């Protein structure tokens, strides 16, 4: 049994899915005793069998672990990486200096297999939580370098995986320890089309920094409505642009200078405009 377990571990670590499947299927005792969530220990950076299956895009083994052996894709290794992190690194790996080095000599189907694995992880349901909900894969989990799976998928240029992560709510604006967003990671690794696609989605997505500003606008609008006037329909642009900024200035001056009863709001409106200034132009 010990020799079988060692051979199976080596097959997983080396990404030899055919051999791993053969060993697994031909050893009932291994099938019965294997826990895909158990760490292989410090010498293996506390990766689990599930980590290695994801790392190499081994979709048959991964499906078996997730849906047949209660595998949990939220388990972390010593670098705080989940299975989704390793999966989204693709055939390349991001090292501490931020450069990418080849790891696997995979054919073009590697992206397809990884996308298939990612869909399985996103479909996974774990233990039942409060209010009848179930544990799901943490799509925005961050590792020790504050990278999300989306950061790695973008840096590796895996378009399909990026699309899946964004579709399921992956954070476009998340920043790693270098203050890079997934879009920045794609651009730095010369995946220009992918970087442009992510940038366009950021432009048409809601910037979290706009939440507080819109709340201030809403409060002012409600104040005017409560007095029987509703002159201040300034609106809050989802994204800060030079054009929107200019429109805001025009609306600010025209509505305060021309419309009666609004002069008392001038300091508040000017304060709101000042609040916009630190936001980065998207």
C-alpha positions in Angstrom: 0.0 0.0 0.0 2.8 2.4 0.9 4.5 1.8 -2.5 1.2 2.4 -4.3 0.5 5.6 -2.4 4.0 6.9 -3.2 3.6 6.1 -6.9 0.2 7.8 -7.0 1.7 10.9 -5.3 4.5 11.0 -7.8 2.1 10.7 -10.7 0.1 13.6 -9.4 3.1 15.8 -8.8 4.5 15.1 -12.3 1.1 15.7 -13.9 0.9 12.2 -15.4 -2.9 11.9 -15.3 -3.0 8.6 -17.2 -0.7 6.9 -14.7 -2.5 8.4 -11.8 -5.9 7.2 -13.0 -4.5 3.7 -13.7 -3.1 3.5 -10.2 -6.2 4.9 -8.6 -8.7 2.6 -10.5 -6.6 -0.6 -9.9 -6.2 -0.2 -6.2 -9.5 -0.4 -4.3 -7.7 0.2 -1.0 -6.2 3.4 -2.3 -9.6 4.5 -3.5 -11.2 3.8 -0.2 -8.5 5.5 2.0 -7.5 8.5 -0.1 -8.5 11.9 1.3 -7.9 14.6 -1.4 -7.9 17.3 1.2 -4.9 15.9 3.2 -1.7 17.8 3.0 1.4 16.0 1.7 3.4 17.8 4.3 6.0 20.5 4.5 8.4 19.0 1.9 5.5 19.4 -0.6 4.6 23.0 0.6 1.5 21.4 2.1 -0.2 20.8 -1.2 -3.0 18.3 -1.2 -3.8 15.8 -3.9 -6.5 18.2 -5.1 -3.9 21.0 -5.4 -1.8 18.8 -7.7 -4.8 17.7 -9.8 -5.7 21.3 -10.3 -2.1 22.5 -10.9 -1.8 20.2 -13.9 -5.4 20.6 -15.2 -6.1 16.9 -14.6 -9.9 17.0 -15.2 -10.7 13.3 -14.7 -8.9 13.1 -11.4 -10.2 16.6 -10.3 -13.8 15.6 -11.0 -13.4 12.4 -9.0 -11.8 14.3 -6.0 -14.5 17.0 -6.0 -17.6 15.0 -6.6 -16.7 11.5 -5.4 -14.3 12.0 -2.5 -15.5 15.3 -0.9 -12.6 17.3 -2.1 -12.6 21.0 -1.0 -11.1 23.5 -3.4 -10.8 26.1 -0.6 -8.0 24.2 1.2 -4.8 26.2 1.3 -1.1 25.3 0.9 1.8 27.0 2.6 1.6 29.9 0.2 -2.1 30.4 1.0 -3.0 29.2 -2.5 -6.2 27.3 -3.2 -6.7 24.8 -5.9 -8.2 27.5 -8.1 -5.0 29.6 -7.7 -2.8 26.7 -9.0 -5.3 25.9 -11.8 -5.3 29.4 -13.1 -1.5 29.6 -13.2 -1.8 27.6 -16.4 1.3 26.1 -18.0 3.4 28.9 -16.4 4.0 30.0 -12.9 4.4 33.5 -11.3 7.5 33.7 -9.1 8.3 36.2 -6.4 10.0 38.7 -8.8 6.8 38.7 -10.9 8.3 37.1 -14.0 6.7 34.1 -15.6 8.7 30.9 -16.4 7.6 27.9 -18.4 6.4 25.0 -16.3 4.7 22.6 -18.7 5.1 21.8 -22.3 1.4 21.4 -22.9 -0.4 21.5 -26.3 -3.2 23.9 -27.0 -5.8 21.7 -25.4 -4.3 22.6 -22.0 -6.5 25.8 -21.9 -9.6 23.7 -22.7 -8.8 21.2 -19.9 -8.2 24.0 -17.4 -11.4 25.7 -18.4 -13.2 22.4 -17.8 -11.6 22.0 -14.4 -12.5 25.6 -13.5 -16.2 25.0 -14.4 -16.2 22.0 -12.1 -14.7 24.0 -9.2 -17.3 26.7 -9.8 -20.1 24.1 -9.7 -18.8 22.6 -6.5 -20.9 22.8 -3.3 -19.5 21.9 0.1 -20.9 21.8 3.6 -24.3 23.3 4.3 -24.1 26.7 5.9 -26.6 29.0 7.6 -29.9 29.9 5.9 -29.7 26.8 3.7 -26.8 28.0 1.7 -23.7 25.8 0.8 -20.0 26.5 0.9 -18.8 27.5 -2.6 -15.3 27.9 -4.1 -13.8 31.2 -3.0 -13.5 33.0 -6.3 -11.7 36.0 -4.9 -9.4 34.2 -2.5 -6.0 35.9 -2.1 -2.7 34.2 -1.6 0.3 35.5 0.3 1.0 37.9 -2.5 -2.6 39.1 -2.6 -3.2 37.5 -6.0 -6.6 36.2 -6.8 -7.2 33.3 -9.3 -8.2 36.1 -11.8 -4.7 37.7 -11.4 -3.1 34.4 -12.4 -5.5 33.6 -15.2 -4.9 37.0 -16.7 -1.1 36.8 -16.3 -1.2 33.4 -18.0 -3.3 34.7 -20.9 -6.0 32.1 -20.4 -8.9 33.9 -22.0 -11.6 31.3 -21.4 -10.8 31.0 -17.7 -10.7 34.7 -17.4 -14.2 34.9 -18.9 -15.5 32.3 -16.6 -14.1 34.0 -13.5 -15.5 37.4 -14.5 -18.9 35.9 -15.3 -19.0 34.4 -11.8 -18.2 37.6 -10.1 -14.4 37.7 -10.0 -13.2 41.1 -8.8 -11.8 43.1 -11.7 -10.5 45.8 -9.4 -8.6 43.6 -6.9 -5.0 44.7 -6.4 -2.1 42.4 -5.4 0.9 43.4 -3.3 2.3 45.3 -6.3 -1.0 47.2 -6.7 -1.6 45.4 -10.0 -5.2 44.5 -11.1 -5.8 41.5 -13.3 -5.8 43.8 -16.2 -2.3 45.1 -15.3 -1.1 41.5 -15.0 -2.3 40.7 -18.5 -0.7 43.8 -19.9 2.7 43.1 -18.2 2.8 39.7 -19.7 2.0 41.1 -23.1 -1.5 39.6 -23.5 -2.6 42.8 -25.1 -6.1 41.7 -26.4 -6.9 40.2 -23.0 -5.8 43.3 -21.2 -7.9 45.5 -23.5 -10.9 43.2 -22.9 -10.5 43.4 -19.1 -10.0 47.2 -19.3 -13.2 47.7 -21.2 -15.1 45.6 -18.6 -13.6 47.7 -15.9 -14.8 50.9 -17.6 -18.4 49.5 -17.8 -18.4 48.0 -14.4 -19.1 49.8 -11.2 -16.0 51.1 -9.5 -16.3 50.4 -5.7 -14.8 53.8 -5.0 -17.9 55.5 -6.5 -20.3 54.0 -3.8 -19.6 56.7 -1.2 -19.9 59.5 -3.7 -23.2 58.3 -5.1 -24.6 58.0 -1.5 -23.7 61.7 -1.0 -25.5 62.6 -4.3 -28.5 60.6 -3.2 -28.6 62.4 0.1 -28.5 65.8 -1.5 -31.2 64.8 -4.0 -33.4 63.6 -1.2 -32.9 66.8 0.7 -34.1 68.9 -2.3 -37.0 66.5 -2.9 -38.2 66.9 0.7 -38.5 70.7 0.3 -40.7 70.4 -2.8 -37.9 71.1 -5.2 -36.0 68.5 -7.3 -33.5 70.7 -9.1 -30.3 68.8 -8.3 -30.3 65.9 -10.8 -26.6 65.8 -11.1 -26.3 62.0 -11.2 -23.1 60.1 -10.3 -21.1 58.7 -13.3 -20.2 55.1 -12.7 -16.7 55.8 -14.0 -14.7 59.0 -13.6 -13.8 60.5 -17.0 -12.7 64.0 -18.0 -15.9 64.4 -19.9 -18.0 63.4 -16.9 -16.0 65.7 -14.7 -16.6 68.7 -17.0 -20.3 67.9 -17.1 -20.4 67.8 -13.3 -18.7 71.2 -13.1 -21.1 72.8 -15.6 -24.1 71.3 -13.7 -22.7 72.5 -10.5 -22.3 76.1 -11.6 -25.5 76.4 -13.6 -27.8 74.8 -11.0 -26.3 76.7 -8.1 -26.1 80.1 -9.8 -29.4 80.0 -11.7 -31.9 78.0 -9.7 -33.5 79.7 -6.7 -33.0 78.3 -3.2 -29.8 76.3 -4.0 -27.1 78.7 -2.9 -27.0 77.2 0.6 -25.9 73.9 -1.0 -22.9 75.4 -2.7 -20.3 74.3 0.0 -21.6 70.8 0.0 -21.5 70.5 -3.7 -18.0 71.9 -3.9 -17.0 69.4 -1.2 -18.4 66.5 -3.4 -16.5 67.7 -6.4 -13.3 67.8 -4.3 -14.0 64.2 -3.2 -14.0 63.1 -6.8 -10.5 64.5 -7.4 -8.4 61.6 -5.9 -10.2 58.9 -7.9 -8.0 57.5 -10.7 -9.2 58.1 -14.2 -10.4 54.9 -15.7 
